[in-house]
Amino acid sequence: YDDVASFQKLLGYRIINEDTEALVKIEVDGKYHTPVTLSAEILKHLKVRIENNLGQVVSKAVITVPAYFNDSQRQATRDAGKLAGLDVLRIVNEPTAAALAYGIGLDSSEEKKVVVYDLGGGTFDVSILEIQHGIFDVMSTHGDTFLGGDDFDHAIIEHWISANNWDIVLLEEDKGFSQSIRLLAESAKKALSKEDSFSAELKGTQITIRKQDFESMIRPIVERTIESCKKAMKDAGLAPKDIDEVIMVGGSTRVPLVHDMVQAFFEKDLNTSQNPDEVVALGAAVQAAVLAGKQKGVLLLDITPLSLGIETMGGLMDVIISRNSKIPTALARNYTTSIDGQKNLKISVFQGERDLVAHNRKLGEFILQGIPPMPAGIPKIEVQFMLDADGI
C-alpha cells in the first residue's frame, strides 16, 4: 500500500517505524519483522513442507517475482531466500515462468508471440514473449507492483463502509471487526464471479453488494491494467492482431470483468487451460529442471523492466541500460568533470523512466576520489553497469 495508514487499517498490524521501505517493521504475535524476515519465515515453512513431502533436504531454489519488481525488491527476495537457508539459483519473472508452464514453444517447430497477463493479489504485470525453437525471448514488460485483487477487496470494503455509515475510527480500533469485513469482502469478490449478488450478516447488520455495482467500482482498476498492456505492446512494436495467444495468470483473472476487458482489448479468446494460482510455481519448477540439466532444449532470454542510469548536471537521468534490455548485460559510458581542477565526482545510481532523477528510485551513490587536477572536460571516467540473469 502506498500509504501506511491504509495498510494498517486493512491488516490490523502495527507499523513500528517507516524510515525506508526496507525498514518497515511489522508486529506479528508480539514479534517484530521486516518484510525480508517475514518473507524468509514463509520460505522456511515451505522448505520444511517440501522436504517432508520429498523425504530429502532441499537446499537450492528458483524463486519467481513480478516482472516489474525493481532492483531493491529483487535484492530483498534473494536475501529472504538466503535467510531461509536456500541457495537462490535464479530469480525468474513470473510471466516468463507462466509461459514455460503452459508448455508453449516446447515443440521446436512452433513459433508464437504470446502475451502473459498476470494479475495477482497485490501485483500486476504483463509480458510479451516471442517463442521459437524452444527459446523464450521476452520482448517487453510493463506493470504495477501495487495493483491487484486486494484493490478489488478494498473497493468492496469502502462500498460497505459508505453504505452502512460505519465509523472509520471504530473500525481501526476494533481489529476483529475490520478483519471480518476484509474476509467477507474477499468472499464477496469470489461469489460475484459466479452470482449476481452477495449478502451476509455482520454483527447484526445485513450487508449486500450487486455484481453490477462491483464491476462499476473495479472498472477503473482493470482499465489501469489495460493501459499497461498498451504500453507493453507499443514497446514490443506489436498490434493485437500480431499476438497468437493470451495467457491468463493469477487468481484475480477469475473475475469475469477482467476476462471480458482483456479479451476485448486483444480481440481473441484467452488461454485459461491451467490453474492460474499454480501456473507460475509450475514454471519455476520447469526452470529448476533446466538449471539441473533435466530439461533440455529450453532457453530463457529475459529482460530488465526498468531503465538504469546515473544523475547528471541539473538533476537529469542519464540512462545507461534502457528498459526491456536483454539480461544478463553490461554497458558502459564515459563521463568527465564539469569544473577545472575537480578531484571528486559523485555518482548516484537511479532506476526508472522519468527524465528527472527526483521522480525515479535511488539505488545508491558513491564518491569517486583522487581524480588528477585537470581542466574541465579532460578526464575520462568510464561508468559500467552490469546486470545479472536475476535482473540485479
N, C-alpha and C positions, 0 to 999 in steps of 0.2 A: 504494500500500500504506500502511496506517495506521502500521506500524512500519518504520523504516529497515532493521532487520536482515533482515526477510523480503524486502524489495526488493533488498538487496544480494545475498542468498543466491540469489535466483531469477535475477537478471540478470547477476551477476558484475561489476557496475560498482562503483567505489569512491566513496562519498559523501565529498566533501572537507569540507563543513560543512553544518549544518542549522539555521541561525539562524531562518529562517522558511521556509514552504513555497516562497515565491518565490525564495529564495536558495540552495536546494539546488543543489549543483554536481555534475555527473556527469562522470567522466573517460571519454572515448571515444577510443581510439587516441592517447593522450597529450595530447589537447586537453580543456580544461575547458569545460563548457557548463552553462547554467541551462536549466530546462525551456523557457523562451521562446526562447533562442537555438537550442536543439536543434530545436524546432518550426519555427523560421524556416529552418533548413537543409533540412528536409524540404519545406517550401513552395517554397523556391528551386529544389530539384531538380524538383519537379512543374511549376513555372513553365517551366523550360528544356525539359522533355519536351513540354509542351503547345505551346510556341512552335515547337519543331521540327516538331511534327505539323501545326500550322496554317499554318506559314510566315509568321507575323506576331507582332508584340510584344503580350504580354498585360500590361496594367497595372492592371486592375480585377478584383475577385473578390467572390463571395459565399462566405462560409465558414460551415459548419454546426458546431454544438456540441450536446452532450447538453442536453436541455431543462432538466435540473436543475442545470446549471452556475451557480455563484454569480457575484457581480459581479467578484471578482478573477480568476476563471477566464476570464470573458468579456473582461476587460481584457487579460489575458495573451495570449489568442487574437488580439485585434486588434493588439497590439504585435508579435506574431510575424509577422503579415501585413505590417505596415509595414517590419519589418526585412528581409523577403524582397522588398521593392520593390513591394508590392501596395497599391493603394488599396482598402481593405475597405469595399465599398458597404453591405453588410448582414451581420449575424450572424444566422443563422436556426436555430431549434431543429430538431434532427434529425427528430423525429416529424412536425413540420409539413411539412418538406421531403419526407419519405417519402409523406405523404398527397398532396402535389402531384404526385409522380412517378407514383403509381398512377392519376392522372387522374380520380380520383373527384370528382364535383362539377363537372367541366368542362362537362357537359351542363347548361345553365342551368335546365332544368326539374327537375333532380334535387335531392332533399333527403335527407340522410342524417346519422346520428350514427355516427361512426367512432372506434374505438379503435386507436391505433398502439402496439404492444408492441415496444419496441426494446431488444434485449439484444445488446450488442457484446462486444468482447474485455475491456474494462475498465470499462464503464459500463452502467447500465440506466436507462431511463425509459419511462414510459407517459403518453400524452396522449389526451385525449378531444376530438374536434373535431365541431362541427356545420357541415355544408357545405350551403349553399343559394345558388342563383343565382350560382355562381362565387365566393362569399365563404367563405373558410376561417376559421372562428371557433373559436379554441381555448377550450374551456370549463374545463378543468383539466389539471394535470400533476403528476406525482409521480415519484420515482425515487431512485437511489443512485449517486453518481459514483465509488463504489469497489466495484462489484459487476459481474461479467461472466464471460465464458468463461475468463479467466485463473484464476478461482477454481476452475473445473472441473479445469483442468490441475493446479493446486496440490493439490487433493484426491487426484488420482491419484498425484502425487509423494509425498505423505505416506503413502499406502497402500503404495507400493513401499518407501519407507524403513523403515516399520514391519515389513513382511513379510520383508524381507531383512536386518534388523538393521544397516543401514548407519550408520556413524558420521557424525553431523551435522558435526562439526568437520572431518573429512577431506573431506566434500563441499564445505564452504565454501572449503577450501584448494585443492581441485582444480577449478578453474573449467571446464576442458574437460569433465570428467565430469558436473558439475552441469548444464552447458548441454545435454549429450547426453540427460540424464534429462528435462529440460524439453521438448526437441524430441520425444522419444519419447512423453511424456505427451500432447502435442498430437496426435500421430499416433494414439495410442490412443483419444482422445476422438472423433476423426473416424471411425475404424474402427468404434467401438461404436455409431455412428449407423446402421450397416448390418449389422454382425456381432454375434454373441452373446458373443464373447470376443476378446481381443487378446493376442498373445505375441510376444516379441522377445528377442534376446540382447544383453546389455550387459556388456562386459568379462568375458566368460566366465560370466556369470550369466543364467539364463533367467528373465525377468520376465513375469508374466501378470496379466490382470485380466478379470473377467467383467462383462458388461453389467449383470447383476443387482446386483453389488456397487457398480459405478459409479453406478447410479441411486439406490441407497440412500444413497451418500455425498453426492450433489449435491441430493437432495430438499430438505433444509433451505434450500439456497441459492435454489432455484427458488421455494420457499414464500415467501421474502422478497419476491420479485418479485410474487407474488400478493397479498401484503399491501399493496404499493404500488398495485396495481390497485384493491383495495377502497377505499383512501383517495381515489384519483382519482375513482372512481365516486361516492363519498359527497360529495366537493367539488362534483361536477357535478350532484348531485341525481338520479342515474340508477340504474336497476337493470339487470342483464344483459339482460332482455327488451327494454329500450329501445334497445339497440345494434343497428345494421343490419349492421355489418361490422367484423371484427377483422383488422388488417393486421400481418403479422409482418416485422420488420426486424432486421438484424444477423445475422452468421454463426452466433452461438450458438443462434439459434432453430432451427437444423437438428437439434439434439439432440432425439430423439423424446420424452423425458420432458417437456421444456419445452413442446413442441407439445401433448402429451396433457393436461398440467395447465392450460394456458391455455384449451384447448378445453373442458375440464370446467368451469372457472370461468365462462366466458361462455356456455356451453351452445349453441354454434353452430360450424359449420365455419369454418376460418380461411382468409384470403386469402393464398396463397403464390405468386401468379402472377408476381411479379417476383423477380429475383435479390436476396436480402436484403443482399448485400455492396455492391451498386451503387445500390440504390434511393434512398439519401439523397443521393448525388452527383448523380443524375438530377434530384432535386427541387431541389437547389441551382441546377442549370442552368436549370430552369423559372423559378425566382425571378430568376435573372440575366436571362433573356429578358423577364420582366415589367418589371424595372428599366430594361432597354434599350429598352423600348417595342415589342418584337417580339411579345409575348404580351398580348393584350387580354382584358378581362373576368374577370381573376383578382385577388382581393384577399385578402391575409393579415392577419388580426387576431390577433396573438399575445398572450401573457400573460407576467407575471413569475412565476417558480416559487417565490420565497421572499419573505417579508414583510420590509419595510424600516422601521426606526424609530430612535428615539434612547433613550438611557438617562435614566431619571428617578429621583427620590429612592428610595433603598432598593435600587438596582441592578435596577430593573424595566425591562422593554422596553415602550416606548410605540410601538405600530405606527402609522405614517403611511400607508404604502402596503401593503395586505394582499396576501398571495399570491393568485395567479390573477387579479390585476387586469389589465385590458387595457393594452397598451403601444402607442405612447408615451403617457405620462400625467404629470400634475403635480398634487400635492396639498399643501396647507399646513395647519399647525395653530399656534395661539397658545400661547405659554408665558409664564411670569412668574418673578420671583425668589422665593426661599424665605426670605431673611433681610433685615432692614431695612438700607438703605444699600448693598446688594450692587452692585458695579461691574462684575464679570466673571461670565460664565456659560460653563461648559464644555459643549460639545455633542459627544457621542460617538455616532457612527452605527453601527448594527448591522444584520445580516441574519440571519434565522432565525425559527423558530416557537416557541421556548421562552419562558416567562414571564420568566425571569431572563436578563439580558444576558450573564452569565458563561457561559451554555450556548449562546450564539449567536456568529456570526462578526463581529468588529470590522472595519469598513471604514476607519475613520479618525476623527479628532476635531479640533476647533479651539476656540479660546477667543474668545468674543465680548466685546470690551473696551469700556470707556467708557460703560457704562450710567449715566445720571444717577442720583445717590443719591436713592432714594425708599423709602417704606415697602414691605415685602414684599407682593407681590401686585398692585402698581400698574402697573409697567412691562409693556407688551405686546410680546412678541418673537415675530415670525412666522417659523417654520421651514418652508421649502418644499423638497420633494423633486421632482426631475424625472428621469424615466426615459425614455431614448430608445427607438427601434424595435429596437435591439440588446439591450435589457434592461440597459443600463449606466447 
